Amino acid sequence: MSISTESLRKLGSVFLFVNGFIFIFYALVVPVFVHGVHWLITLVAILFLVALPAIYHSLIRVRKGVAKVVAVLFGFAMIMIVVSDLLFVLSILSALSHELAYALGNGVFVFCLLAIGVLALKGVFSNWFGYLSVLTAIIGLSTYIPGGSGLLSIISLLLLAAWSFALGFNILRLAA
């Protein structure tokens, strides 16, 4: 039994919408319960992995080769985040190793946001989504600047929520 591209896109959109709600919840809860909700980011990464085929099938409309690279890097970033979190919870990774692995995963994810934004500006999605992707990536990168504020992290998470909703909407629009 094979799943149609249209069904794949609809399913991917649902997972992206769920991620949007998780990002909003995380942005609002993080300042109060920092240690209790980090597993939500692991859940987001898993949901992004499940939505990855829908993202890929939407991106290949512009450039198949670039879409493959972005999909592989996007998948690598999400797997890196999930594995580093699981190994840290199992006490296999030290705090420093976890932070380095997590930073690598997030860095690759930010690069993918930029790449998806550029592809969106080439015509696969709405132009506003392309600009939102680039803005989200830039704000995401700025959270790594030493002395970055908690407010910047909240803004980054809210932008990621908007980005996830917008990506889900654009993919759903392509499925129609």
Backbone as a printed PyTorch tensor [residue, N CA C, xyz], in Angstrom:
tensor([[[ 0.8450, -1.1790,  0.0000],
         [ 0.0000,  0.0000,  0.0000],
         [ 0.8920,  1.2450,  0.0000]],

        [[ 0.6960,  2.1080, -0.9580],
         [ 1.4840,  3.3310, -1.0010],
         [ 0.5820,  4.5260, -0.6880]],

        [[ 1.2060,  5.5340, -0.1640],
         [ 0.4800,  6.7410,  0.2060],
         [ 0.6760,  7.7780, -0.8920]],

        [[-0.3940,  8.4560, -1.2840],
         [-0.2910,  9.4500, -2.3490],
         [ 0.4440, 10.6920, -1.8530]],

        [[ 0.9930, 11.4330, -2.7850],
         [ 1.7080, 12.6700, -2.4470],
         [ 0.7580, 13.6570, -1.7830]],

        [[-0.4850, 13.7050, -2.2450],
         [-1.4780, 14.6120, -1.6480],
         [-1.7390, 14.2460, -0.1860]],

        [[-1.9020, 12.9540,  0.0900],
         [-2.1230, 12.5070,  1.4730],
         [-0.8880, 12.7740,  2.3220]],

        [[ 0.2680, 12.5640,  1.7440],
         [ 1.5300, 12.8200,  2.4360],
         [ 1.6410, 14.2930,  2.8240]],

        [[ 1.2730, 15.1670,  1.9220],
         [ 1.3190, 16.5980,  2.2090],
         [ 0.3100, 16.9800,  3.2870]],

        [[-0.8830, 16.4050,  3.2320],
         [-1.8930, 16.7140,  4.2450],
         [-1.4330, 16.2460,  5.6240]],

        [[-0.8770, 15.0580,  5.6910],
         [-0.3770, 14.5240,  6.9530],
         [ 0.7890, 15.3610,  7.4770]],

        [[ 1.7070, 15.7290,  6.5900],
         [ 2.8270, 16.5830,  6.9810],
         [ 2.3530, 17.9220,  7.5020]],

        [[ 1.3260, 18.4810,  6.8780],
         [ 0.7720, 19.7550,  7.3340],
         [ 0.2140, 19.6480,  8.7460]],

        [[-0.4590, 18.5490,  9.0360],
         [-1.0020, 18.3460, 10.3840],
         [ 0.1220, 18.3580, 11.4080]],

        [[ 1.2120, 17.6450, 11.1280],
         [ 2.3340, 17.6020, 12.0670],
         [ 2.9870, 18.9840, 12.2080]],

        [[ 3.0460, 19.7440, 11.1320],
         [ 3.6080, 21.0960, 11.2040],
         [ 2.7080, 22.0170, 12.0250]],

        [[ 1.3880, 21.8550, 11.8990],
         [ 0.4660, 22.6520, 12.7080],
         [ 0.6210, 22.3040, 14.1870]],

        [[ 0.7520, 21.0130, 14.4890],
         [ 0.9620, 20.5890, 15.8810],
         [ 2.2570, 21.2100, 16.4190]],

        [[ 3.3070, 21.1970, 15.6050],
         [ 4.5730, 21.8180, 16.0160],
         [ 4.3970, 23.3030, 16.3130]],

        [[ 3.5940, 23.9810, 15.5240],
         [ 3.3430, 25.3940, 15.7680],
         [ 2.7470, 25.6200, 17.1520]],

        [[ 1.7750, 24.7900, 17.5230],
         [ 1.1790, 24.9100, 18.8530],
         [ 2.1780, 24.5670, 19.9510]],

        [[ 3.0270, 23.5770, 19.7090],
         [ 4.0450, 23.2130, 20.6970],
         [ 5.0370, 24.3620, 20.8860]],

        [[ 5.4580, 24.9920, 19.8000],
         [ 6.3790, 26.1300, 19.9140],
         [ 5.7540, 27.2750, 20.7090]],

        [[ 4.4850, 27.5510, 20.4720],
         [ 3.8040, 28.6070, 21.2350],
         [ 3.7760, 28.2450, 22.7140]],

        [[ 3.4010, 27.0130, 23.0100],
         [ 3.3560, 26.5590, 24.3980],
         [ 4.7400, 26.6560, 25.0330]],

        [[ 5.7560, 26.1960, 24.3160],
         [ 7.1230, 26.2140, 24.8340],
         [ 7.6000, 27.6480, 25.0720]],

        [[ 7.2570, 28.5600, 24.1480],
         [ 7.6660, 29.9660, 24.2990],
         [ 7.0380, 30.5840, 25.5420]],

        [[ 5.8260, 30.1740, 25.8560],
         [ 5.1350, 30.7550, 26.9990],
         [ 5.4960, 30.0820, 28.3170]],

        [[ 5.9520, 28.8220, 28.2800],
         [ 6.2400, 28.0590, 29.4950],
         [ 7.7110, 28.1110, 29.8870]],

        [[ 8.6140, 28.2380, 28.9160],
         [10.0550, 28.1630, 29.1810],
         [10.5270, 29.0700, 30.3130]],

        [[10.1030, 30.3220, 30.3740],
         [10.6280, 31.1530, 31.4570],
         [10.2930, 30.6270, 32.8500]],

        [[ 9.2440, 29.8400, 32.9760],
         [ 8.8270, 29.3540, 34.2890],
         [ 9.3290, 27.9410, 34.5770]],

        [[ 9.2080, 27.0440, 33.6120],
         [ 9.5260, 25.6280, 33.8370],
         [10.6110, 25.1460, 32.8820]],

        [[11.7560, 25.7580, 32.9060],
         [12.7990, 25.4730, 31.9250],
         [13.1400, 23.9800, 31.8430]],

        [[13.3570, 23.3350, 32.9690],
         [13.8100, 21.9470, 32.9370],
         [12.6890, 20.9530, 32.6590]],

        [[11.4630, 21.3130, 32.9340],
         [10.3750, 20.3590, 32.8210],
         [ 9.8030, 20.1630, 31.4430]],

        [[10.1390, 21.0260, 30.4870],
         [ 9.4860, 20.9430, 29.1900],
         [10.4460, 20.7350, 28.0190]],

        [[11.7140, 20.4890, 28.2750],
         [12.6590, 20.3340, 27.1610],
         [12.3000, 19.1590, 26.2680]],

        [[11.6160, 18.1690, 26.8170],
         [11.2060, 17.0200, 26.0080],
         [10.2840, 17.4580, 24.8670]],

        [[ 9.6500, 18.6310, 24.9980],
         [ 8.7950, 19.1210, 23.9170],
         [ 9.6050, 19.4030, 22.6570]],

        [[10.8400, 19.8790, 22.8150],
         [11.6830, 20.1330, 21.6420],
         [12.0340, 18.8050, 20.9650]],

        [[12.2380, 17.7670, 21.7520],
         [12.4760, 16.4450, 21.1750],
         [11.2470, 15.9930, 20.3910]],

        [[10.0630, 16.2270, 20.9510],
         [ 8.8250, 15.8830, 20.2490],
         [ 8.6970, 16.6790, 18.9510]],

        [[ 9.0290, 17.9570, 18.9970],
         [ 8.9920, 18.7950, 17.7920],
         [ 9.9230, 18.2200, 16.7250]],

        [[11.1320, 17.8310, 17.1260],
         [12.0960, 17.2700, 16.1710],
         [11.5510, 15.9890, 15.5400]],

        [[10.9170, 15.1500, 16.3490],
         [10.3360, 13.9070, 15.8240],
         [ 9.2090, 14.2190, 14.8380]],

        [[ 8.3580, 15.1850, 15.1880],
         [ 7.2660, 15.5650, 14.2900],
         [ 7.7960, 16.1920, 13.0050]],

        [[ 8.8870, 16.9610, 13.0850],
         [ 9.5100, 17.4900, 11.8740],
         [10.0220, 16.3420, 10.9950]],

        [[10.5920, 15.3060, 11.6260],
         [11.0690, 14.1520, 10.8570],
         [ 9.9130, 13.4700, 10.1210]],

        [[ 8.7820, 13.3440, 10.8000],
         [ 7.6200, 12.7090, 10.1650],
         [ 7.0810, 13.5830,  9.0340]],

        [[ 7.1720, 14.9060,  9.1910],
         [ 6.6890, 15.8270,  8.1570],
         [ 7.7000, 16.0220,  7.0260]],

        [[ 8.9190, 15.5320,  7.1920],
         [ 9.9870, 15.7590,  6.2140],
         [ 9.6390, 15.3000,  4.7930]],

        [[ 9.0060, 14.1370,  4.5990],
         [ 8.6470, 13.7710,  3.2170],
         [ 7.7210, 14.7970,  2.5460]],

        [[ 6.7940, 15.3600,  3.3110],
         [ 5.8970, 16.3780,  2.7490],
         [ 6.6750, 17.6380,  2.3970]],

        [[ 7.6150, 18.0050,  3.2540],
         [ 8.4440, 19.1860,  2.9820],
         [ 9.2670, 18.9470,  1.7160]],

        [[ 9.8880, 17.7760,  1.6400],
         [10.7150, 17.4420,  0.4740],
         [ 9.9010, 17.4710, -0.8210]],

        [[ 8.7360, 16.8150, -0.8110],
         [ 7.9230, 16.7570, -2.0360],
         [ 7.4260, 18.1320, -2.4590]],

        [[ 7.3350, 19.0490, -1.5270],
         [ 6.9420, 20.4130, -1.8720],
         [ 8.1170, 21.2040, -2.4260]],

        [[ 9.3200, 20.9310, -1.9190],
         [10.5030, 21.6800, -2.3560],
         [11.0290, 21.2340, -3.7190]],

        [[10.7740, 19.9800, -4.1140],
         [11.3470, 19.4980, -5.3820],
         [10.7630, 20.2070, -6.5940]],

        [[ 9.7020, 20.9790, -6.3820],
         [ 9.1290, 21.7350, -7.5020],
         [10.0980, 22.7990, -8.0080]],

        [[11.0130, 23.2550, -7.1680],
         [11.9570, 24.3020, -7.5770],
         [13.2310, 23.6760, -8.1060]],

        [[13.9200, 22.9310, -7.2580],
         [15.1910, 22.3010, -7.6280],
         [15.3030, 20.9790, -6.9000]],

        [[15.2920, 19.8990, -7.6500],
         [15.3100, 18.5810, -7.0440],
         [16.5950, 18.3380, -6.2630]],

        [[17.7380, 18.6890, -6.8250],
         [19.0230, 18.4670, -6.1510],
         [19.1380, 19.2530, -4.8650]],

        [[18.7410, 20.5030, -4.9060],
         [18.8000, 21.3480, -3.7100],
         [17.8130, 20.8410, -2.6710]],

        [[16.6340, 20.4220, -3.1160],
         [15.6300, 19.9000, -2.1960],
         [16.1510, 18.6580, -1.4710]],

        [[16.8780, 17.8140, -2.1820],
         [17.4530, 16.6140, -1.5510],
         [18.4630, 17.0020, -0.4740]],

        [[19.3270, 17.9400, -0.7890],
         [20.3450, 18.3820,  0.1760],
         [19.6660, 18.9770,  1.4060]],

        [[18.6860, 19.8540,  1.1860],
         [17.9800, 20.4770,  2.3090],
         [17.2690, 19.4130,  3.1410]],

        [[16.6290, 18.4570,  2.4830],
         [15.9150, 17.4000,  3.2100],
         [16.8810, 16.5560,  4.0430]],

        [[18.0120, 16.2080,  3.4650],
         [19.0050, 15.4050,  4.2040],
         [19.5370, 16.1950,  5.3980]],

        [[19.8870, 17.4570,  5.1830],
         [20.4020, 18.2790,  6.2870],
         [19.3320, 18.5230,  7.3490]],

        [[18.1050, 18.7540,  6.9170],
         [16.9970, 18.9510,  7.8490],
         [16.8090, 17.6900,  8.6990]],

        [[16.8130, 16.5400,  8.0390],
         [16.7000, 15.2710,  8.7650],
         [17.8650, 15.0530,  9.7110]],

        [[19.0880, 15.3750,  9.2620],
         [20.2700, 15.2450, 10.1160],
         [20.1260, 16.1070, 11.3580]],

        [[19.6750, 17.3550, 11.1720],
         [19.5260, 18.2760, 12.3090],
         [18.5310, 17.7180, 13.3290]],

        [[17.4060, 17.2110, 12.8430],
         [16.3850, 16.6940, 13.7620],
         [16.8710, 15.4300, 14.4710]],

        [[17.5490, 14.5550, 13.7270],
         [18.0810, 13.3320, 14.3460],
         [19.1350, 13.6870, 15.3820]],

        [[19.9710, 14.6630, 15.0760],
         [21.0040, 15.1080, 16.0200],
         [20.3710, 15.6050, 17.3130]],

        [[19.3060, 16.3790, 17.2040],
         [18.6220, 16.9000, 18.3880],
         [18.0050, 15.7650, 19.1930]],

        [[17.3110, 14.8430, 18.5300],
         [16.6550, 13.7340, 19.2280],
         [17.6850, 12.8320, 19.9000]],

        [[18.7160, 12.4470, 19.1600],
         [19.7230, 11.5340, 19.7120],
         [20.4770, 12.1810, 20.8670]],

        [[20.8460, 13.4540, 20.7170],
         [21.5760, 14.1060, 21.8110],
         [20.7050, 14.2050, 23.0590]],

        [[19.4120, 14.4750, 22.8890],
         [18.5170, 14.5370, 24.0490],
         [18.3530, 13.1660, 24.7010]],

        [[18.1890, 12.1390, 23.8810],
         [18.0250, 10.7850, 24.4460],
         [19.2910, 10.3240, 25.1650]],

        [[20.4470, 10.5600, 24.5590],
         [21.6990, 10.1600, 25.1990],
         [21.9520, 10.9520, 26.4730]],

        [[21.5530, 12.2090, 26.4910],
         [21.7240, 13.0250, 27.6900],
         [20.8220, 12.5240, 28.8180]],

        [[19.5670, 12.2150, 28.4730],
         [18.6360, 11.6920, 29.4820],
         [19.1360, 10.3650, 30.0370]],

        [[19.7450,  9.5540, 29.1940],
         [20.2800,  8.2630, 29.6340],
         [21.6370,  8.4070, 30.3100]],

        [[22.1010,  9.6320, 30.4790],
         [23.3870,  9.9520, 31.1150],
         [24.5830,  9.3730, 30.3710]],

        [[24.4470,  9.2190, 29.0690],
         [25.5640,  8.7530, 28.2540],
         [26.4030,  9.9370, 27.7790]],

        [[25.7560, 11.0810, 27.5910],
         [26.4660, 12.2970, 27.1850],
         [26.6490, 13.2110, 28.3910]],

        [[27.7870, 13.8710, 28.4450],
         [27.9870, 14.8880, 29.4730],
         [27.2170, 16.1470, 29.0650]],

        [[27.0960, 17.0780, 29.9660],
         [26.3810, 18.3190, 29.6560],
         [27.0520, 19.0520, 28.4940]],

        [[28.3850, 19.0880, 28.4770],
         [29.0980, 19.7690, 27.3920],
         [28.8590, 19.0700, 26.0520]],

        [[28.9570, 17.7360, 26.0390],
         [28.7210, 16.9910, 24.8030],
         [27.3010, 17.2190, 24.2960]],

        [[26.3490, 17.2350, 25.2230],
         [24.9600, 17.4780, 24.8520],
         [24.7930, 18.8600, 24.2360]],

        [[25.3770, 19.8680, 24.8650],
         [25.2660, 21.2330, 24.3550],
         [25.9000, 21.3640, 22.9730]],

        [[27.0490, 20.7130, 22.7620],
         [27.7130, 20.7740, 21.4520],
         [26.8780, 20.0840, 20.3760]],

        [[26.3670, 18.8960, 20.6940],
         [25.5370, 18.1640, 19.7290],
         [24.2520, 18.9320, 19.4360]],

        [[23.6720, 19.4890, 20.4770],
         [22.4380, 20.2530, 20.3240],
         [22.6840, 21.5090, 19.4960]],

        [[23.8060, 22.1830, 19.7340],
         [24.1520, 23.3840, 18.9680],
         [24.3820, 23.0370, 17.4930]],

        [[25.0330, 21.8990, 17.2310],
         [25.2470, 21.4640, 15.8510],
         [23.9070, 21.2100, 15.1690]],

        [[23.0200, 20.4830, 15.8410],
         [21.6900, 20.2180, 15.2820],
         [20.9280, 21.4990, 15.0070]],

        [[20.9560, 22.4260, 15.9540],
         [20.2560, 23.6970, 15.7640],
         [20.9030, 24.5500, 14.6830]],

        [[22.2350, 24.5210, 14.5990],
         [22.9190, 25.2790, 13.5510],
         [22.5430, 24.7930, 12.1620]],

        [[22.5010, 23.4830, 11.9880],
         [22.1100, 22.9130, 10.6910],
         [20.6340, 23.2350, 10.4120]],

        [[19.8040, 23.2000, 11.4520],
         [18.3870, 23.5370, 11.3010],
         [18.2240, 24.9840, 10.8250]],

        [[18.9810, 25.9000, 11.4080],
         [18.9150, 27.3100, 11.0010],
         [19.3560, 27.4600,  9.5430]],

        [[20.4110, 26.7310,  9.1480],
         [20.8410, 26.7560,  7.7530],
         [19.7020, 26.2810,  6.8430]],

        [[18.9980, 25.2350,  7.2620],
         [17.8740, 24.7160,  6.4730],
         [16.7440, 25.7320,  6.3800]],

        [[16.5040, 26.4780,  7.4660],
         [15.4960, 27.5440,  7.4140],
         [15.8580, 28.5640,  6.3390]],

        [[17.1330, 28.9370,  6.3030],
         [17.5830, 29.8750,  5.2760],
         [17.4080, 29.2920,  3.8760]],

        [[17.7990, 28.0410,  3.7020],
         [17.6920, 27.3970,  2.3880],
         [16.2350, 27.2710,  1.9510]],

        [[15.3660, 26.9020,  2.8760],
         [13.9430, 26.8060,  2.5410],
         [13.3990, 28.1850,  2.1960]],

        [[13.8590, 29.2050,  2.9050],
         [13.4390, 30.5670,  2.5900],
         [13.8440, 30.9850,  1.1920]],

        [[15.0760, 30.6660,  0.8170],
         [15.5530, 31.0020, -0.5330],
         [14.7520, 30.2280, -1.5770]],

        [[14.4940, 28.9450, -1.3230],
         [13.6870, 28.1620, -2.2630],
         [12.2730, 28.7280, -2.3560]],

        [[11.7340, 29.1700, -1.2290],
         [10.3880, 29.7580, -1.2410],
         [10.3570, 31.0080, -2.1120]],

        [[11.4110, 31.8000, -2.0440],
         [11.4720, 33.0140, -2.8610],
         [11.6260, 32.6980, -4.3450]],

        [[12.0590, 31.4820, -4.6680],
         [12.1750, 31.0590, -6.0710],
         [10.8240, 30.6270, -6.6310]],

        [[ 9.7840, 30.5740, -5.7740],
         [ 8.4570, 30.3300, -6.3090],
         [ 7.7020, 29.1270, -5.8000]],

        [[ 8.2830, 28.2750, -4.9650],
         [ 7.5510, 27.0950, -4.5340],
         [ 6.4750, 27.4410, -3.4940]],

        [[ 6.7480, 28.3920, -2.6360],
         [ 5.7850, 28.8470, -1.6440],
         [ 5.5620, 30.3400, -1.8370]],

        [[ 4.7070, 30.8990, -1.0060],
         [ 4.4580, 32.3460, -1.0470],
         [ 5.7250, 33.1100, -0.6730]],

        [[ 5.9060, 34.2830, -1.2680],
         [ 7.0860, 35.0980, -0.9670],
         [ 7.1580, 35.4750,  0.5020]],

        [[ 6.0150, 35.7780,  1.1100],
         [ 6.0240, 36.1630,  2.5260],
         [ 6.5900, 35.0400,  3.3790]],

        [[ 6.3600, 33.7790,  2.9590],
         [ 6.9100, 32.6550,  3.7030],
         [ 8.4290, 32.6250,  3.5830]],

        [[ 8.9360, 32.9470,  2.4100],
         [10.3860, 33.0080,  2.2170],
         [11.0280, 34.0330,  3.1300]],

        [[10.4200, 35.2130,  3.2210],
         [10.9500, 36.2570,  4.1020],
         [10.8170, 35.8560,  5.5740]],

        [[ 9.7150, 35.2010,  5.9190],
         [ 9.5410, 34.7120,  7.2890],
         [10.6170, 33.6880,  7.6330]],

        [[10.9540, 32.8100,  6.6990],
         [12.0030, 31.8070,  6.9240],
         [13.3500, 32.4550,  7.1810]],

        [[13.6850, 33.4360,  6.3780],
         [14.9700, 34.1220,  6.5350],
         [15.0060, 34.8690,  7.8670]],

        [[13.9330, 35.5850,  8.2000],
         [13.8630, 36.3180,  9.4670],
         [13.9650, 35.3610, 10.6580]],

        [[13.2600, 34.2390, 10.5840],
         [13.2980, 33.2480, 11.6660],
         [14.7110, 32.6960, 11.8350]],

        [[15.3930, 32.4320, 10.7320],
         [16.7660, 31.9240, 10.8050],
         [17.7000, 32.9520, 11.4290]],

        [[17.5600, 34.2070, 11.0230],
         [18.4390, 35.2510, 11.5670],
         [18.2080, 35.4300, 13.0660]],

        [[16.9600, 35.4770, 13.4820],
         [16.6570, 35.6070, 14.9160],
         [17.1390, 34.3590, 15.6500]],

        [[16.9760, 33.1850, 15.0290],
         [17.4620, 31.9380, 15.6400],
         [18.9610, 31.9520, 15.8430]],

        [[19.6920, 32.4630, 14.8680],
         [21.1520, 32.5820, 14.9930],
         [21.5390, 33.5730, 16.0830]],

        [[20.7880, 34.6420, 16.1890],
         [21.1410, 35.6730, 17.1710],
         [20.9490, 35.1910, 18.6080]],

        [[20.1910, 34.1190, 18.8200],
         [20.0390, 33.5890, 20.1870],
         [21.3220, 32.9200, 20.6620]],

        [[22.2530, 32.6370, 19.7370],
         [23.5280, 32.0220, 20.1150],
         [24.5940, 33.0400, 20.4850]],

        [[24.2950, 34.3070, 20.3030],
         [25.2520, 35.3560, 20.6710],
         [25.3830, 35.3760, 22.1870]],

        [[26.5970, 35.3410, 22.7090],
         [26.7690, 35.3700, 24.1650],
         [26.0590, 36.5790, 24.7900]],

        [[25.3590, 36.3130, 25.8740],
         [24.6190, 37.3670, 26.5480],
         [23.2560, 37.6220, 25.9230]],

        [[22.8260, 36.7210, 25.0070],
         [21.5130, 36.8710, 24.3900],
         [20.4210, 36.8020, 25.4360]],

        [[19.3770, 37.5530, 25.2140],
         [18.3320, 37.6460, 26.2250],
         [17.3310, 36.5110, 26.1130]],

        [[16.6350, 36.2760, 27.2220],
         [15.5530, 35.3050, 27.2300],
         [14.4170, 35.7550, 26.3290]],

        [[14.2540, 37.0760, 26.2190],
         [13.2150, 37.6210, 25.3500],
         [13.4840, 37.2530, 23.8950]],

        [[14.7510, 37.2600, 23.5020],
         [15.1180, 36.8850, 22.1370],
         [14.7720, 35.4170, 21.8740]],

        [[14.9760, 34.5630, 22.8680],
         [14.6180, 33.1490, 22.7280],
         [13.1120, 32.9790, 22.5720]],

        [[12.3470, 33.7460, 23.3370],
         [10.8860, 33.6710, 23.2320],
         [10.4310, 34.1370, 21.8520]],

        [[11.0140, 35.2320, 21.3670],
         [10.6820, 35.7320, 20.0310],
         [11.0410, 34.6910, 18.9740]],

        [[12.2030, 34.0460, 19.1430],
         [12.6270, 33.0020, 18.2100],
         [11.6390, 31.8380, 18.1910]],

        [[11.1920, 31.4090, 19.3680],
         [10.2280, 30.3080, 19.4400],
         [ 8.8840, 30.7040, 18.8240]],

        [[ 8.4550, 31.9370, 19.0490],
         [ 7.1990, 32.3930, 18.4520],
         [ 7.3110, 32.5010, 16.9280]],

        [[ 8.4850, 32.9390, 16.4520],
         [ 8.7090, 32.9520, 15.0000],
         [ 8.7320, 31.5320, 14.4350]],

        [[ 9.3290, 30.5960, 15.1760],
         [ 9.3130, 29.1970, 14.7350],
         [ 7.8920, 28.6590, 14.6790]],

        [[ 7.0510, 29.0780, 15.6230],
         [ 5.6400, 28.6800, 15.5930],
         [ 4.9750, 29.2190, 14.3290]],

        [[ 5.1890, 30.5040, 14.0590],
         [ 4.6110, 31.1120, 12.8540],
         [ 5.1500, 30.4270, 11.6010]],

        [[ 6.4530, 30.1150, 11.6090],
         [ 7.0780, 29.4450, 10.4640],
         [ 6.4740, 28.0560, 10.2460]],

        [[ 6.2930, 27.3250, 11.3240],
         [ 5.7330, 25.9750, 11.2200],
         [ 4.2860, 26.0200, 10.7090]],

        [[ 3.4890, 26.9590, 11.2420],
         [ 2.1150, 27.1290, 10.7410],
         [ 2.1300, 27.5030,  9.2560]],

        [[ 3.0010, 28.4530,  8.8900],
         [ 3.0660, 28.9250,  7.5040],
         [ 3.5280, 27.8160,  6.5620]],

        [[ 4.5060, 27.0310,  6.9860],
         [ 4.9680, 25.9210,  6.1540],
         [ 3.8550, 24.9030,  5.9800]],

        [[ 3.1790, 24.5700,  7.0650],
         [ 2.0490, 23.6380,  6.9750],
         [ 0.9600, 24.1590,  6.0550]],

        [[ 0.6600, 25.4540,  6.1580],
         [-0.3480, 26.0730,  5.3000],
         [ 0.0600, 26.0070,  3.8310]],

        [[ 1.3210, 26.3500,  3.5430],
         [ 1.7950, 26.3260,  2.1600],
         [ 1.8060, 24.9160,  1.5770]],

        [[ 2.2070, 23.9540,  2.3820],
         [ 2.2060, 22.5590,  1.9030],
         [ 0.7720, 22.0840,  1.6710]],

        [[-0.1360, 22.4490,  2.5770],
         [-1.5420, 22.0790,  2.4260],
         [-2.1320, 22.7260,  1.1710]],

        [[-1.7540, 23.9720,  0.9100],
         [-2.2150, 24.6800, -0.2870],
         [-1.7470, 23.9560, -1.5560]],

        [[-0.5210, 23.4260, -1.5240],
         [-0.0020, 22.6870, -2.6830],
         [-0.7090, 21.3480, -2.8660]],

        [[-1.2350, 20.7950, -1.7720],
         [-1.9190, 19.5010, -1.8410],
         [-3.3210, 19.6340, -2.4600]],

        [[-3.8610, 20.8520, -2.4230],
         [-5.2360, 21.0550, -2.9210],
         [-5.3020, 21.0340, -4.4270]]])
